[in-house]
Amino acid sequence: MKRKSLAMLLAFTLAAGALTACGGSAATAPAESAQAGTTAGTESGTENSSGQAAEDGAAAASALPLTDEPVTLKAWMSIDATTANNITTYAQTPAAQEAEKRTGVHIEYSHPATTATQEQFNLLVASGNLPDIMWYNSNSAKYTGGMDALIDDGIFLDLTDYLQYMPNYVAAMERNAETQLQCKTDTGRYAVAWMLNIEKEWDWGGPLVRKDWLDDCGLDTPVTYDDWYEMLKAFKEQKGAAVPMLTGAKEFYNMLEDLNAGYGVTDDFINKDGKATYAPILDDYKDYMKLMGRWYSEGLIDPEFMTRDTQDQSTMANDQTGVHLFGVWTFPSIFEAKYSQEWIPVPYPVKTEGEVAHLGWQQYEICSDALGITTSCKDPVLAAKWIDYFYSEEGSLLKNYGIEGETFEYIDGEPQLNEEVRQAKADGTKSGYDYLGVALTGIYDWKNSLYGNDEKNLVCYDVWDASTDGSYVMPPISMTSEEGTDYSAIMGDITTYVQECTVKFITGAMDVEKDWDTYVSQIRSMGIEQAAEYQQAALDRYFAR
């Protein structure tokens, strides 16, 4: 599998910025000069996405170093757990030290405890004693009211006024319309600079099936639910599988879109043609429950799915399982090495051959990591330029691969991490952040972690990604503080109720046909319509950004 070079993809990123309109005006499209460390801007007077006149190239991005005299900026930033076992601060990493040499900016890092990131984020914000730059991760650190509230409450600066100093970031986020939407707040502002994937990641999860059992049973790769039924039945009857399909409770009430994708339902809201729709009360969900109930009654589903730990592979070790739904961290090559079994990825099942599922592990170019410039920053222009450096070709190369001759070499014109770095990452003694990941922002070349991976593992992503278009997946919307508070109060009880009933429908403790209307009525009485209004309002704002 041939990788596109980092330089090639970055060149495409920068060129794409010239072709994409944002806010009714042409995007700023800087041309890089990695050797000189400078970025050429648009002609004077051309407006960028913030609606401000872009400076000429030298003024817009500035040559390296970014400052005539050394400057220290303070940054609050989470540290990778593995890296924390080896060093105390990112300032000790070779890439961070090299970045300081090039930019003239010293970063004084403060790292929160990885087990209390949200708590420490809240305490820091409440204290008012803010650093110059703050890391923000939408998965592990959240702020009530979302991105707009961070600006309105005087925590982060609105970066709209600083995009003229961030031409590389502007070009990167304007690669396509989807990324542009996700980088903005609901009011069209820019609260943070998001880390952006060099290209959209693969689908990281999906079903795995024993290829040797398929062959023994004379079966082809399953495509439809009928194919899956015949396969599971054959595994039980011909191979003696006590657990034909290994699952866990979360596969049914916190769904990973493996089995349910073909029915177009999940355990939460879906984006169905622009309408926020609560899937667990749809007739399609009822039909899916009926199917799972039938499979369970015939012994085709793990009888202990309600309590099965996701790390439990005992039934695989004992040749009692032929389908695995626990996620991407269990690769075919691992199973082959551990159990001498041949496993392959298969597509999400669909009702009719030729259909494409509308749900799945949707990936985006935008990552969860970002940096915000706080209202306490003593030099926000310099901070903006420093962040922007990691979206340039030179900065991206440093972030992802480090220093040539020390952590990477060029092979056939492409950067490749050296054996020492790759082996340390593979055996778990170090992570890429021990050497790289300077700013936890910038362009992220996620594929560099795939070097040396077995080809049969890489095929997984292609198979799973091709079987879904992800059109029903809710995009990363944001609710207001008031909406979010009320929504959480409503959905807490509803989610618990749906999870309980889902298990009961599957096991037969509740009859799908007899109890369905009562189940739906109960969810409606708990306020699902109001929750749907909040979801729809946030979805409308998202598309209007």
C-alpha positions in Angstrom: 0.0 0.0 0.0 1.8 3.1 -1.2 1.6 6.2 1.0 1.3 9.7 -0.4 4.2 11.8 0.6 3.8 14.4 3.3 5.1 17.1 1.0 2.7 16.1 -1.8 -0.3 16.2 0.6 0.7 19.5 2.1 1.1 20.9 -1.4 -2.4 19.8 -2.2 -3.6 21.3 1.0 -2.2 24.7 0.2 -3.4 24.6 -3.3 -6.9 23.6 -2.3 -7.1 26.7 -0.1 -6.8 28.8 -3.3 -9.9 27.1 -4.8 -12.2 27.1 -1.8 -14.5 29.9 -1.1 -15.3 30.8 2.6 -17.6 33.5 3.8 -18.2 34.7 0.2 -14.6 35.5 -0.5 -11.6 33.8 -1.9 -9.4 31.9 0.6 -5.9 33.0 1.3 -3.6 30.6 -0.5 0.0 31.0 0.6 2.9 29.2 -1.2 5.5 27.6 1.0 9.2 27.9 1.1 10.3 25.4 3.7 14.0 26.1 3.3 13.6 29.8 4.1 10.9 29.2 6.6 8.7 31.9 5.0 5.2 31.8 3.5 4.1 33.9 0.6 0.6 35.4 1.0 -1.9 36.7 -1.4 -1.7 40.0 -3.1 -2.1 43.0 -0.8 -5.8 43.9 -0.4 -7.2 40.4 -1.0 -9.6 39.4 1.8 -9.1 36.2 3.7 -11.9 34.1 5.4 -12.0 36.5 8.4 -13.0 39.3 6.1 -9.8 41.2 6.8 -7.2 42.4 4.3 -4.4 39.9 4.2 -0.9 41.3 4.5 1.8 40.6 1.9 3.7 37.3 2.3 6.5 38.5 4.6 4.1 40.3 7.0 1.4 37.6 6.9 3.5 34.7 8.1 6.9 36.2 9.0 10.3 34.6 8.3 12.0 32.5 10.9 12.8 33.2 13.7 9.4 34.6 14.5 10.9 37.1 17.0 14.1 39.1 17.2 14.6 38.4 20.8 13.8 35.1 22.6 10.3 35.1 24.0 8.7 32.7 26.5 5.0 31.7 26.2 3.3 29.7 28.8 1.1 26.7 27.6 -1.3 24.5 29.5 -1.3 21.2 27.7 -2.2 17.6 28.4 0.7 15.1 28.1 0.5 11.7 26.6 0.3 9.0 29.3 3.2 6.9 28.0 5.4 10.0 27.4 4.7 11.0 31.0 6.5 7.9 32.1 9.7 9.0 30.3 9.8 12.8 30.6 8.2 15.5 32.7 7.5 18.0 30.0 7.2 18.3 26.3 10.0 20.9 26.4 12.4 18.0 26.8 11.5 16.4 23.5 14.0 16.8 20.6 11.3 18.3 18.3 10.2 20.9 20.8 13.8 22.0 21.3 14.3 22.2 17.6 11.1 24.2 17.2 12.4 26.7 19.8 15.7 27.1 17.8 13.8 27.8 14.6 11.1 30.0 15.9 12.8 31.8 18.8 9.8 31.0 21.0 10.3 29.1 24.2 7.3 27.2 25.5 7.0 26.8 29.2 4.7 23.8 29.5 2.3 23.0 32.4 0.8 19.5 32.2 -2.4 18.5 33.9 -2.7 15.0 35.4 -4.1 12.8 32.7 -6.7 11.3 35.1 -8.1 14.7 36.0 -7.9 16.8 32.8 -11.5 18.0 32.9 -11.3 18.9 36.6 -8.1 20.8 36.2 -9.3 22.6 33.1 -12.3 23.8 35.1 -10.2 24.9 38.0 -7.7 26.8 35.8 -10.5 28.6 34.0 -12.2 29.5 37.3 -9.0 30.8 38.7 -8.6 33.4 36.0 -4.8 32.8 36.1 -4.5 31.7 32.5 -1.4 30.8 30.5 -0.8 32.3 27.1 -1.9 29.2 25.2 -4.3 26.5 26.4 -4.7 23.1 24.9 -8.3 22.1 24.3 -9.5 18.6 23.6 -13.2 18.2 22.7 -13.2 14.6 24.1 -11.4 15.1 27.4 -11.8 18.7 28.3 -15.2 20.5 27.7 -16.6 23.9 28.5 -20.2 24.5 29.2 -21.7 26.3 26.3 -19.0 25.2 23.9 -16.7 27.1 21.7 -18.7 30.4 21.6 -18.9 30.4 25.4 -15.1 30.2 25.6 -14.9 33.5 23.7 -18.0 35.2 25.3 -16.8 34.3 28.8 -13.4 35.9 28.2 -11.4 32.7 28.2 -10.1 32.5 24.6 -9.6 35.2 22.1 -11.6 35.2 18.9 -9.0 34.1 16.4 -10.9 35.7 13.6 -8.9 38.8 14.2 -5.6 36.8 14.0 -6.1 34.7 11.0 -4.1 37.2 8.9 -1.1 35.9 10.9 -2.1 32.3 10.3 -2.2 31.8 6.5 -1.1 28.1 6.7 -3.9 27.3 9.1 -6.4 29.2 6.9 -5.3 27.2 3.9 -5.5 23.9 5.8 -8.9 24.4 7.2 -10.3 25.6 3.9 -9.5 22.4 2.0 -13.2 21.4 1.9 -16.5 22.7 3.1 -16.9 20.1 5.9 -13.6 21.1 7.5 -14.5 24.8 7.3 -17.8 24.2 9.1 -16.1 22.2 11.9 -13.4 24.7 12.5 -15.9 27.5 13.2 -18.2 28.1 16.1 -21.9 28.4 15.7 -21.6 32.1 15.3 -18.9 31.8 12.6 -16.0 32.7 14.9 -12.7 30.8 15.5 -12.2 30.0 19.2 -9.3 27.6 18.7 -6.9 26.3 16.0 -7.8 22.7 15.5 -5.3 20.0 14.7 -6.1 18.8 11.2 -5.5 15.4 9.7 -3.4 15.4 6.6 -6.3 13.6 5.1 -9.5 12.0 6.5 -8.7 8.9 8.6 -9.9 5.5 7.7 -12.9 3.8 9.3 -11.2 2.4 12.5 -13.7 -0.2 13.4 -15.8 -3.0 12.0 -16.6 -6.8 12.1 -14.0 -9.5 11.8 -14.8 -13.1 10.7 -12.8 -16.3 10.7 -11.8 -17.0 7.1 -10.8 -20.6 7.8 -14.3 -21.3 9.1 -15.9 -19.7 6.1 -13.9 -21.9 3.8 -14.6 -25.0 5.9 -18.4 -24.3 5.7 -18.2 -23.5 2.0 -19.4 -19.9 2.5 -18.5 -16.7 0.8 -17.9 -13.4 2.5 -21.2 -12.4 4.1 -22.9 -9.3 2.7 -26.5 -9.3 3.7 -28.2 -10.1 7.0 -29.4 -13.3 5.5 -25.8 -14.2 4.7 -24.9 -13.4 8.3 -27.6 -15.6 9.6 -26.5 -18.6 7.5 -22.9 -18.0 8.5 -23.6 -17.8 12.2 -25.8 -20.9 12.0 -23.1 -22.8 10.1 -20.5 -21.8 12.7 -22.8 -23.1 15.5 -23.8 -26.3 13.8 -20.8 -27.3 11.7 -18.0 -25.8 13.9 -19.5 -26.3 17.3 -19.2 -22.7 18.2 -20.8 -22.0 21.6 -20.5 -18.2 20.9 -20.8 -17.9 17.1 -20.6 -14.1 17.4 -18.6 -12.5 20.2 -20.1 -9.2 21.3 -20.6 -7.1 24.4 -23.6 -5.1 25.7 -22.2 -1.9 24.2 -22.5 -3.4 20.7 -26.3 -3.2 21.3 -27.0 -0.2 23.5 -23.9 1.9 22.8 -23.7 0.8 19.3 -20.5 0.7 17.2 -22.5 0.7 14.0 -21.3 -2.8 13.1 -24.6 -4.8 13.0 -27.1 -1.9 13.2 -25.7 0.2 10.4 -27.6 -1.7 7.7 -30.9 -0.8 9.4 -29.9 2.9 9.6 -30.3 3.1 13.3 -28.1 3.6 16.4 -28.7 4.2 20.1 -28.8 8.0 19.7 -29.8 10.8 17.3 -29.0 10.4 13.6 -28.9 13.1 10.9 -31.5 11.9 8.5 -31.6 14.2 5.5 -30.9 17.2 7.7 -33.4 16.2 10.4 -32.2 15.3 13.9 -34.0 12.0 14.4 -34.0 9.8 17.6 -33.3 6.4 16.1 -34.4 4.1 19.1 -38.1 4.9 18.5 -38.0 4.3 14.7 -39.7 1.3 13.1 -36.3 0.4 11.7 -35.0 0.0 15.3 -37.9 -2.2 16.1 -37.1 -4.4 13.1 -33.5 -4.5 14.2 -34.5 -5.6 17.7 -36.7 -8.4 16.2 -33.7 -9.6 14.2 -31.4 -9.6 17.2 -34.0 -11.3 19.3 -34.3 -14.1 16.8 -30.5 -14.6 16.6 -30.3 -14.6 20.4 -33.0 -17.2 20.8 -31.2 -19.4 18.3 -27.9 -19.2 20.2 -26.1 -17.2 17.5 -25.3 -14.2 19.7 -23.0 -14.3 22.8 -25.3 -15.5 25.6 -23.2 -13.4 28.0 -23.3 -10.2 25.9 -24.7 -8.2 28.8 -21.7 -8.9 31.0 -18.9 -9.8 28.6 -15.8 -7.7 29.1 -14.4 -6.4 25.8 -11.0 -7.8 26.6 -12.3 -11.3 27.1 -11.0 -13.5 24.3 -11.4 -16.9 26.0 -14.0 -18.1 23.6 -11.6 -17.3 20.7 -8.8 -19.1 22.3 -11.0 -22.2 22.7 -12.2 -22.1 19.1 -15.7 -21.2 20.2 -16.1 -17.9 18.2 -16.2 -17.1 14.6 -17.2 -13.4 14.5 -15.6 -10.6 16.6 -17.2 -7.2 17.2 -14.9 -5.6 19.8 -13.2 -3.1 17.7 -10.0 -2.2 15.8 -7.5 -2.8 18.6 -7.8 -6.5 17.8 -6.1 -7.0 14.4 -6.3 -10.1 12.2 -2.5 -10.6 12.5 -2.8 -10.6 16.3 -5.4 -13.4 16.3 -3.4 -15.4 13.8 -0.2 -15.1 15.9 -2.0 -15.9 19.2 -4.5 -18.6 18.1 -3.3 -19.8 14.7 -6.7 -18.7 13.3 -7.3 -16.8 10.0 -9.4 -13.7 10.4 -10.6 -11.2 7.8 -12.6 -7.9 7.8 -16.0 -8.0 6.3 -18.4 -5.2 5.4 -21.2 -4.0 7.6 -24.2 -6.2 6.8 -27.1 -4.7 4.8 -30.6 -5.8 4.0 -30.1 -6.2 0.3 -26.9 -6.8 -1.7 -25.7 -3.6 -3.3 -26.9 -1.3 -0.5 -24.4 0.9 1.4 -24.9 1.5 5.1 -25.4 5.1 6.2 -23.8 4.7 9.6 -20.3 3.8 10.7 -17.2 5.0 12.4 -17.3 8.4 10.8 -13.9 10.2 10.6 -13.1 13.8 9.8 -10.1 15.9 8.8 -10.5 17.8 12.1 -9.1 16.2 15.2 -10.2 16.6 18.8 -7.0 18.4 19.8 -6.7 22.2 19.5 -5.0 25.2 20.9 -6.6 28.4 22.0 -4.9 31.8 22.7 -6.2 33.1 26.0 -7.2 36.6 26.9 -4.2 36.7 29.2 -1.7 36.2 26.4 0.9 38.9 26.4 1.7 38.6 22.7 -1.3 37.0 20.8 0.2 37.9 17.4 3.4 35.9 18.2 1.3 33.1 19.6 -0.7 33.0 16.4 2.4 32.9 14.3 3.9 30.1 16.4 0.8 28.0 16.1 0.6 28.6 12.4 4.2 27.3 12.0 3.0 23.8 12.6 0.6 24.0 9.6 3.5 24.8 7.3 5.4 22.1 5.4 8.5 22.5 7.5 6.5 22.7 10.8 4.4 19.7 9.9 7.4 17.7 9.0 9.0 18.5 12.4 5.7 17.8 14.3 5.2 14.4 12.6 8.7 13.1 11.9 11.1 15.1 14.0 14.6 15.9 12.8 16.2 14.4 9.7 19.0 12.1 10.6 17.8 11.7 14.2 14.3 10.4 14.1 13.6 10.1 10.3 15.2 9.6 6.9 13.9 10.2 3.4 13.3 6.9 1.6 12.2 7.2 -2.1 11.5 10.8 -1.4 9.2 10.2 1.5 10.0 10.8 5.2 10.0 7.6 7.3 10.6 7.3 11.0 13.7 5.4 11.8 13.8 1.9 13.3 14.6 3.1 16.8 11.5 5.3 16.9 9.2 2.8 15.3 10.4 0.0 17.6 9.9 2.1 20.7 6.4 2.9 19.6 5.7 -0.7 18.7 6.8 -2.2 22.0 5.0 0.5 24.0 8.0 1.9 25.9 7.6 5.3 24.2 5.0 7.0 22.1 5.4 9.4 19.1 5.1 12.3 21.6 8.4 11.3 23.2 10.1 12.6 20.0 7.4 14.5 18.1 3.9 16.0 18.6 5.5 19.4 19.4 2.3 21.5 19.8 -0.5 19.0 19.7 -1.8 21.1 16.8 -0.9 21.6 13.2 -1.1 19.1 10.4 -1.2 15.5 11.7 0.1 12.8 9.4 -1.7 9.9 11.2 -0.5 7.3 8.7 3.1 7.4 10.0 1.9 5.1 12.8 1.0 2.5 10.2 4.6 1.8 9.0 5.5 -1.8 9.3 1.9 -2.9 9.9 0.9 -6.2 8.4 -0.9 -5.7 5.1 -3.9 -7.9 6.3 -4.4 -5.3 9.0 -4.4 -2.3 6.6 -7.0 -4.0 4.4 -9.5 -3.8 7.3 -9.8 0.0 6.9 -10.5 -0.2 3.2 -13.2 -2.9 3.7 -15.0 -1.1 6.5 -14.8 2.3 5.0 -16.1 1.2 1.6 -19.2 -0.4 3.2 -20.7 2.9 4.6 -21.2 6.5 3.4 -21.7 7.8 6.9 -24.5 10.1 5.7 -26.7 9.5 8.8 -23.9 10.2 11.3 -24.5 13.4 13.3 -21.8 15.9 12.7 -19.9 17.5 15.7 -22.6 20.0 16.7 -22.6 22.3 19.7 -25.4 23.3 22.0 -25.7 26.5 24.0 -25.2 26.3 27.7 -28.9 26.4 28.4 -29.7 23.8 25.7 -26.9 21.5 26.9 -28.0 21.6 30.6 -31.6 20.8 29.8 -30.7 18.2 27.2 -28.5 16.3 29.6 -31.2 16.3 32.2 -33.7 14.8 29.7 -31.4 12.3 28.0 -29.9 10.8 31.2 -33.1 8.9 32.1 -34.0 8.2 28.4 -30.6 6.7 27.7 -30.8 4.4 30.7 -34.3 3.3 29.8 -33.4 2.6 26.2 -30.4 0.5 27.2 -32.5 -1.5 29.6 -35.2 -2.1 27.1 -32.8 -2.9 24.3 -31.3 -5.8 26.3 -34.8 -7.0 27.3 -36.0 -6.9 23.6 -33.0 -9.0 22.6 -33.2 -11.6 25.4 -37.0 -11.8 25.2 -37.8 -10.3 28.6 -39.9 -7.8 26.7 -41.9 -8.7 23.6 -41.0 -6.4 20.7 -44.5 -6.7 19.1 -46.5 -6.4 22.2 -44.4 -3.9 24.2 -43.1 -1.6 21.4 -45.9 1.0 21.5 -45.6 1.3 25.3 -41.8 1.6 25.0 -42.1 4.4 22.5 -44.8 6.2 24.5 -42.7 6.1 27.6 -39.7 7.7 25.7 -42.0 10.4 24.4 -43.4 11.1 27.9 -39.8 11.5 29.1 -39.3 14.5 26.8 -37.6 13.2 23.7 -39.4 15.8 21.5 -37.8 18.6 23.5 -34.4 16.9 23.2 -34.9 16.6 19.5 -35.6 20.3 19.2 -32.3 21.0 20.9 -30.5 18.6 18.5 -32.2 20.2 15.5 -31.4 23.7 16.6 -27.7 22.8 17.0 -27.7 20.9 13.7 -29.3 23.9 11.9 -26.7 26.2 13.4 -23.9 23.9 12.3 -25.0 23.9 8.6 -25.5 27.7 8.8 -21.9 28.4 10.0 
